[in-house]
Amino acid sequence: MIERLFALGYSKEFAERYYQLWGERALRIAEAMEKSLPRCFRVNTLRVGVSKLTKMLNKKGFQFKRVPWAREGFCLTREPFSITSTPEYLGGLIYIQEASSMYPPVALEPKPGEIVADMAAAPGGKTSYMAQLMENKGVIYAFDVGGDRLKETRLNLSRLGVTNTILVHKSSLYMGELGMEFDKILLDAPCTGSGTIHKNPERKANRTIKDIKFCQNLQIQMIKVALENLKVGGVLVYSTCSLEPEENEFVIQWVLDNFDVTLLPLRFGEPALTSPFDIELSSELSKARRFYPDEHNTSGFFVAKVQKKF
């Protein structure tokens, strides 16, 4: 089985890791990531209703099925021509977004009038979804260190009609300088991206354990800052597109060990791992969720919902 993972291009180290984590399923996950994902989109209800938009696309020959966890999300089953060339896309009525990426904003449940932070916002997909869920009411502080990526974010938000978002060209590690507490925070953390092999096949061979440790250190720094700037009773959603437990379950275990928080249950996805590599973690970790390409037809993805205790 490990030899078949080699044949797909995985390094010996990662083939053995994945076999230890998932056994025979590791090959099914790897084979699923060799296939491209369906193109998915989100209806931008800041500009149009879901029913009206879907009828407009149906008339043009597009067919799609609903994303189970996102009322406004759909994945195409028939695309007679590129949906990105339609007036609906160009006019900001829809946004192209992977199905798994729609879940963190849905899990966070931002409400109109709340003060929200997006700690790694570019290119703005999750930010714009939160603005949509907030009906453009309240404020989102969207942080990113990449100047060019923030320009792309600004263009996306403008096209989508988002007006409640302040872009901050700075690392969210310094969000405390704003001197405010947030009702809700989304941390879609920088990661090794091992759940995105379908679009980044080079990551099969060029990632190392050192890369995982580097990302884990940054993720812990970021989630620490998030919790320090979250209101008591506030909610943080942490997500990655990584398959690695060190970037997912181990980070949340660190949070449970160091902060007065509780993990809130999530409905969609599979329970997160509670004994990866035979390391026993809190049974609470099962409330966090993983999405797998072989089961959910998405990127490999992790989502956890944390509430700061009263």
Disulfide bonds with the S-S distance in Angstrom:
Cys40-Cys75 1.99
